[in-house]
Amino acid sequence: MDLVTIGESMLRFMPPVGSTLEAADRFLVVLAGAESNVAIGVQRLGMAAGWVSKLPQNALGRKALNAVRAHGVDVSRVVLAPRGRMGLYFTELPGPPRPVGVVYDRHDSCFSTLEPAEVDWDYVRRASILHLTGITPALGAGCRRVVHRALEVAKGAGLLTTFDVNFRSRLWTAGEAGEVLGRLLPGVDVLIAAAEDVQAVFGLDGAPAEVAAALQSEFKNRVVVLTLGDKGALGREGTEVVHEPAVPGVAVDPIGRGDAFVAGFIFGYIAAGLKRGLAYGSAMASLKQTYVGDVAWCTAEDVGRVAGGDVNALRR
């Protein structure tokens, strides 16, 4: 594998666009999960990705497994448990001024019981990149042990490690996140975070270049990337600082946009360095929001075209 990632995926239930969860009498059901979104994203761009997770051995678990496999991602190391429940969440996609609504039903999910002994660490060692997020350690003590062990294995094997802070206030407090992530992030090669998450979790605010420098100094990361919403993204590698503007676009479904940025960044960074990574991340994030569901269905050609400034809506 070029990239292996470890994390939970859920099933996402959506009523028709513009409807509400309360009023809905039918739902579209799709795959949802930060780590699987990244695995699918880089796979669609041309990398070989593997996803490690734990699912219940029932129809819902098979639905999630097959959804990831359909994109070509290797799912051979997913643990299938005879008991346990599938994590679910429900969203509604209204137009302004109504915000996107989210209801989670993931407590005590099958994945939250994952322990290090259930992971095939030799499989992880054979990859080139390990990608993790701050969602996994928020799911419980066992998942924290998995993330800690994963970073140990990756560093021992010489893998490039990428970590998206991805703070979820419904899973843990900012104080808990800061304490746990403060022990996990030192030495991670590529640290990616939304500027608002950095402010909430680490109390760092100010000019993005200064915040990136402070994170790099604190955690000794090779690369720090801050996503800045409609202001784009900023990356710092060594003393080099690069800013990439956001790519304007219509937000049909904004959920999964950050994961698409991460996938695009990793692909571009591996191919040609920091500037290309930021350009591909911004392009892929903008493309993602045009698709309903968590997955960015774009190709490397799509991302390269948008990153190159070609956003012509008519192609025939």
C-alpha positions as CSV (number, residue, x, y, z in Angstrom):
1,M,0.0,0.0,0.0
2,D,1.0,3.6,-0.6
3,L,-1.2,4.7,2.3
4,V,-2.8,2.8,5.2
5,T,-5.3,4.4,7.5
6,I,-7.1,3.3,10.7
7,G,-10.5,4.6,11.7
8,E,-14.2,4.2,12.1
9,S,-16.8,4.5,9.3
10,M,-20.5,4.9,9.9
11,L,-23.6,4.8,7.7
12,R,-25.0,8.2,7.0
13,F,-28.8,8.7,6.6
14,M,-30.0,11.7,4.6
15,P,-33.6,12.8,3.8
16,P,-34.2,14.5,0.5
17,V,-32.3,17.8,0.1
18,G,-34.3,20.6,1.8
19,S,-36.4,18.2,3.9
20,T,-35.9,17.6,7.7
21,L,-35.1,14.5,9.7
22,E,-38.4,15.0,11.5
23,A,-40.5,15.1,8.4
24,A,-38.6,12.6,6.3
25,D,-40.3,9.3,5.2
26,R,-37.3,8.1,3.2
27,F,-33.5,8.3,3.4
28,L,-30.5,8.0,1.2
29,V,-27.9,5.8,3.0
30,V,-24.2,6.4,2.2
31,L,-20.8,5.6,3.7
32,A,-19.3,8.2,6.1
33,G,-15.9,8.2,7.9
34,A,-13.0,10.6,7.9
35,E,-10.3,7.9,7.4
36,S,-12.2,5.9,4.8
37,N,-12.9,9.2,3.0
38,V,-9.2,9.9,2.8
39,A,-8.4,6.3,1.7
40,I,-11.0,6.5,-1.1
41,G,-9.8,10.0,-2.1
42,V,-6.2,9.0,-2.6
43,Q,-7.2,5.7,-4.2
44,R,-9.3,7.6,-6.8
45,L,-6.3,9.9,-7.5
46,G,-4.1,6.9,-8.3
47,M,-2.5,5.8,-5.1
48,A,-3.0,2.4,-3.5
49,A,-4.8,2.6,-0.2
50,G,-5.7,0.3,2.6
51,W,-8.3,0.8,5.4
52,V,-8.1,-0.9,8.8
53,S,-11.3,-0.9,10.9
54,K,-13.7,-3.0,12.8
55,L,-17.3,-3.7,11.7
56,P,-20.1,-5.9,12.9
57,Q,-20.5,-9.1,10.8
58,N,-24.1,-8.2,9.7
59,A,-25.8,-6.5,6.8
60,L,-24.9,-3.0,7.9
61,G,-21.3,-3.9,8.4
62,R,-21.2,-5.5,4.9
63,K,-22.8,-2.5,3.4
64,A,-20.0,-0.3,4.8
65,L,-17.3,-2.7,3.8
66,N,-18.5,-3.1,0.3
67,A,-18.8,0.7,-0.1
68,V,-15.1,1.2,0.7
69,R,-14.1,-1.9,-1.4
70,A,-16.0,-0.6,-4.4
71,H,-13.5,2.2,-4.9
72,G,-10.5,-0.2,-5.0
73,V,-9.4,0.4,-1.4
74,D,-7.9,-2.7,0.2
75,V,-10.2,-3.9,3.1
76,S,-8.5,-7.2,3.8
77,R,-7.5,-6.2,7.3
78,V,-10.9,-5.0,8.5
79,V,-11.9,-6.9,11.6
80,L,-15.4,-8.4,11.4
81,A,-16.9,-9.0,14.8
82,P,-19.7,-11.5,15.5
83,R,-21.3,-9.0,17.9
84,G,-21.6,-5.2,18.1
85,R,-23.4,-2.3,16.4
86,M,-22.8,-0.2,13.4
87,G,-22.2,3.5,14.1
88,L,-24.8,5.7,12.4
89,Y,-25.5,9.4,11.9
90,F,-28.2,11.4,10.3
91,T,-27.9,14.7,8.4
92,E,-30.2,17.2,6.8
93,L,-29.0,19.5,4.0
94,P,-31.1,22.7,4.0
95,G,-30.3,25.9,2.3
96,P,-29.3,29.1,4.1
97,P,-30.3,30.4,6.6
98,R,-30.9,26.9,8.1
99,P,-27.6,25.2,9.1
100,V,-26.7,21.6,8.2
101,G,-28.2,19.4,10.9
102,V,-26.4,16.4,12.4
103,V,-27.6,13.7,14.8
104,Y,-25.1,11.0,15.9
105,D,-25.9,7.5,17.0
106,R,-22.5,6.0,17.4
107,H,-22.0,5.3,21.1
108,D,-20.5,1.9,21.9
109,S,-20.1,1.1,18.2
110,C,-18.2,-2.0,17.1
111,F,-15.2,0.1,16.1
112,S,-14.9,1.7,19.6
113,T,-14.0,-1.7,21.0
114,L,-10.9,-2.1,18.7
115,E,-7.7,-3.0,20.6
116,P,-4.1,-3.0,19.3
117,A,-3.9,-6.8,19.4
118,E,-6.6,-6.9,16.6
119,V,-4.6,-4.9,14.1
120,D,-2.2,-6.5,11.7
121,W,0.9,-4.4,12.3
122,D,3.0,-6.1,9.7
123,Y,0.4,-4.8,7.2
124,V,0.9,-1.3,8.4
125,R,4.7,-1.6,8.3
126,R,4.6,-2.5,4.6
127,A,2.9,0.8,3.7
128,S,4.7,4.1,2.8
129,I,2.3,6.4,4.6
130,L,0.2,6.1,7.8
131,H,-2.8,8.5,8.1
132,L,-4.6,9.0,11.3
133,T,-7.1,11.5,12.7
134,G,-8.0,12.9,16.1
135,I,-11.5,11.3,15.9
136,T,-10.1,7.8,16.7
137,P,-8.5,8.6,20.1
138,A,-11.8,10.4,21.0
139,L,-13.7,7.1,20.8
140,G,-12.3,5.5,24.0
141,A,-9.2,4.1,25.8
142,G,-8.8,1.1,23.4
143,C,-8.8,3.4,20.4
144,R,-6.2,5.6,22.0
145,R,-4.0,2.6,22.5
146,V,-4.4,1.7,18.8
147,V,-3.4,5.2,17.7
148,H,-0.4,5.3,20.1
149,R,0.7,1.8,18.8
150,A,0.2,2.8,15.2
151,L,2.5,5.8,15.5
152,E,5.1,3.7,17.3
153,V,5.0,1.1,14.5
154,A,5.1,3.7,11.7
155,K,8.0,5.6,13.2
156,G,9.9,2.3,13.7
157,A,9.3,1.3,10.1
158,G,10.2,4.7,8.7
159,L,6.7,5.5,7.3
160,L,5.6,9.1,6.6
161,T,3.0,9.9,9.2
162,T,0.1,12.3,8.5
163,F,-2.4,13.3,11.2
164,D,-5.6,15.4,10.9
165,V,-6.6,16.9,14.2
166,N,-10.3,16.8,13.2
167,F,-11.7,17.9,16.6
168,R,-15.2,16.7,17.4
169,S,-16.7,18.5,20.3
170,R,-19.5,16.0,20.6
171,L,-17.0,13.2,21.3
172,W,-14.7,14.9,23.9
173,T,-13.9,18.3,25.3
174,A,-11.2,20.6,24.0
175,G,-9.3,20.1,27.2
176,E,-9.4,16.3,26.8
177,A,-8.4,16.6,23.2
178,G,-5.5,18.9,24.0
179,E,-4.2,16.6,26.7
180,V,-4.4,13.4,24.6
181,L,-3.2,14.9,21.3
182,G,-0.4,16.7,23.0
183,R,1.1,13.2,23.8
184,L,0.4,11.8,20.3
185,L,1.4,14.6,17.9
186,P,5.2,15.1,18.7
187,G,7.2,13.8,15.8
188,V,4.2,13.3,13.4
189,D,5.6,14.2,10.0
190,V,2.6,16.1,8.6
191,L,0.2,17.8,11.0
192,I,-3.1,19.0,9.4
193,A,-5.7,21.0,11.3
194,A,-8.4,23.6,10.8
195,A,-7.4,26.9,12.3
196,E,-10.5,26.9,14.5
197,D,-9.7,23.5,15.9
198,V,-6.1,24.7,16.7
199,Q,-7.6,27.6,18.6
200,A,-10.1,25.4,20.5
201,V,-7.7,22.5,21.4
202,F,-4.4,24.2,21.8
203,G,-5.4,27.8,22.5
204,L,-3.3,29.2,19.6
205,D,-4.8,32.1,17.7
206,G,-3.4,34.9,15.5
207,A,-1.8,35.1,12.1
208,P,-1.9,31.7,10.4
209,A,1.8,31.7,9.7
210,E,2.6,32.4,13.3
211,V,0.2,29.6,14.5
212,A,1.8,27.2,12.1
213,A,5.2,28.1,13.4
214,A,4.1,27.7,17.0
215,L,2.7,24.2,16.2
216,Q,5.8,23.2,14.4
217,S,7.9,24.4,17.3
218,E,5.8,22.6,19.9
219,F,5.4,19.2,18.1
220,K,8.5,19.2,15.9
221,N,6.5,18.3,12.8
222,R,8.2,18.4,9.3
223,V,5.1,20.0,7.8
224,V,2.2,21.9,9.4
225,V,-0.9,22.7,7.3
226,L,-3.7,24.9,8.5
227,T,-7.0,25.0,6.6
228,L,-8.6,28.5,6.8
229,G,-12.1,28.0,5.4
230,D,-12.9,30.5,2.6
231,K,-9.4,32.0,3.0
232,G,-7.8,28.8,1.7
233,A,-4.9,26.9,3.4
234,L,-1.4,27.6,4.6
235,G,1.4,25.2,4.8
236,R,4.8,25.5,6.6
237,E,7.7,23.1,5.8
238,G,11.0,24.0,7.5
239,T,11.0,27.8,7.1
240,E,9.1,27.8,3.8
241,V,5.5,29.2,4.1
242,V,3.0,28.8,1.3
243,H,-0.6,30.1,1.1
244,E,-3.1,28.7,-1.3
245,P,-6.4,30.5,-1.8
246,A,-9.7,28.5,-1.6
247,V,-11.3,27.5,-4.9
248,P,-14.8,29.0,-5.0
249,G,-17.7,26.6,-5.6
250,V,-21.3,25.8,-4.8
251,A,-21.8,23.8,-1.6
252,V,-24.3,21.1,-2.4
253,D,-23.0,19.0,0.5
254,P,-20.1,20.4,2.6
255,I,-19.6,17.3,4.8
256,G,-16.4,15.5,4.0
257,R,-14.8,18.6,2.5
258,G,-11.9,18.5,5.0
259,D,-11.2,14.9,4.3
260,A,-11.1,15.6,0.6
261,F,-8.6,18.4,1.3
262,V,-6.4,15.9,3.2
263,A,-6.5,13.4,0.4
264,G,-5.7,16.0,-2.3
265,F,-2.9,17.4,-0.1
266,I,-1.3,14.0,0.5
267,F,-1.4,13.1,-3.2
268,G,0.0,16.5,-4.3
269,Y,2.6,16.7,-1.6
270,I,4.0,13.2,-2.4
271,A,4.1,14.1,-6.1
272,A,5.6,17.5,-6.0
273,G,5.9,19.1,-2.6
274,L,4.1,21.6,-0.4
275,K,2.8,24.0,-3.0
276,R,1.3,21.2,-5.2
277,G,-0.1,19.6,-2.1
278,L,-2.0,22.8,-1.0
279,A,-3.2,23.4,-4.6
280,Y,-4.6,19.8,-4.9
281,G,-6.1,19.9,-1.4
282,S,-8.0,23.1,-2.1
283,A,-9.1,21.9,-5.5
284,M,-10.3,18.5,-4.2
285,A,-12.1,20.2,-1.2
286,S,-14.0,22.5,-3.6
287,L,-14.9,19.6,-5.9
288,K,-16.1,17.4,-2.9
289,Q,-18.8,19.9,-1.9
290,T,-20.5,19.4,-5.3
291,Y,-21.2,15.8,-4.5
292,V,-23.9,14.5,-2.2
293,G,-22.5,12.2,0.5
294,D,-19.1,12.1,2.2
295,V,-17.1,10.7,-0.7
296,A,-15.2,12.9,-3.2
297,W,-16.0,11.2,-6.5
298,C,-13.5,13.2,-8.5
299,T,-10.5,11.9,-10.4
300,A,-6.9,13.0,-10.7
301,E,-7.8,14.7,-14.0
302,D,-10.6,16.6,-12.3
303,V,-8.4,17.8,-9.4
304,G,-5.5,18.7,-11.7
305,R,-7.8,20.7,-13.9
306,V,-9.3,22.7,-11.1
307,A,-5.9,23.2,-9.4
308,G,-4.7,24.6,-12.7
309,G,-7.5,27.2,-12.8
310,D,-9.8,25.5,-15.3
311,V,-13.2,25.8,-13.7
312,N,-15.2,26.0,-16.9
313,A,-18.6,24.5,-16.1
314,L,-19.3,23.5,-19.7
315,R,-17.2,20.6,-21.1
316,R,-18.3,18.8,-24.3
